[in-house]
């Protein structure tokens, strides 16, 4: 378009955050090396929260000066250590990629028959298809590295990990959604709650009766409950989305998506119940309590609980103290995808380096006040 004189300039704000060297890579004929923006608006969220900005695709975003992390450059390896990474989700893939760039010998073992972990599974949900770019970019880069090997359908137990004999082990085994209703506002299991979870839905599990009533209880307040609701509504279920928040997907106000999500749900015929807390679940029914009035209502149908996640850290509990092992990503602390990618990158950057616990971990701006 520029060459034809149609436009003078093309502005690409978020794509330039995801890959600051995007114009150079286009000019050099290297489109396969571009980290494509996935449109998650995490960059906008941290800006709206007055916090250091982050990018799901580019973990160096915001750290160029603070930690001297260059988006394209990374220090060469400091030893001949070999690394086994268990789990090829966003943290595992990013760690393998960055370690590979440093020149380390890396083995990446994934239990499932496809890499990507949560980003692969979630990209199949409504409106999230572009999130698979988190996987595709990293896989494309890793597959060109002869010293980084990926093994699918290769679930490993603690004994096998020890027998493998890697010098260092990183566990990136992710997290699982809870089914007992415990979340941000509910601290103890809801009586009778053995609900379906987003993991169940993504695995293909559904309520026994097609077209029946189902309530999505959201105490996560991000995107997951709404996309699960859209999916089930498209399959013919009578869907209600209940949340203790003041609105559905309240955290997406920071990503500038909340109104769009709410409109999509309403257009799909989904009933929304804000300021309602799940208080009891029975066979074919559930109880919701209005947090403003205290009014209790019984509702028919099944429950999908979208509340909190638990790290899959069983391997760590067995291996710690026996071999050099570390948890990264959701396995260490369930969070957003950007945090998992960041943690994987940080692991690779700091690998085989001495970290002074008393040192300042990042550069800070200092102002001298004149009196």
PEKA-V801564 format. One line per field, one symbol per residue. ss: DSSP state (@ for helix, = for strand, . for the rest). burial: b if it has 24 or more other ideal C-beta (glycine too) atoms within 12 Angstrom, else e. A space follows every 10 residues. Layout:
ss: ???
burial: ???
This chain:
ss: .......... ..@@@@@@.. .@@@@@@... @@@....... .@@@@@@@.. .......... .......... .......... .=====...@ @@@@@@@@@@ @@..=====. .......@@@ @@......@@ @@@@@@@@@@ @@.....=== =......@@@ @@@@...=== =...===... .......... =....==@@@ @@........ ..======.. ...@@@@@@@ @@@@...=== ===......@ @@@....@@@ @@@@@@@... ===..===== ==..====== .....===== .=====..== =..@@@@@@. ....===.@@ @.....@@@@ @@@@@@@@@@ .......... .......... .
burial: eeeeeeeeee eeebbbbbbb ebeeeeeeee eebbbbbbbb bbbbbbeeee eebbbbbbbb bbbeeebebe beebeebeee bbbbbbbbbb bbbbbbbbbb bbbbbbbbbb bbeebbbbbb bbbbbbbbeb bbbbbbbbbb bbeebeebbb beebebebee beebebebbb bbbbbbbbbb bbbebbeeeb eebebbbbbb bbeeeebeee eebbbbbbbb bbbbbbbbbb bbbeeebbbb bbbbbebbbb bbbbbebbee bbebbeebeb bbbbebbbbb beeeebbbbe eeeeeeeebe bbbbbbbbbe bbbebbeebe eebebbbbbb bbebbbbbbb bbbbbbbbbb bbeeeeeeee eeeeeeeeee e
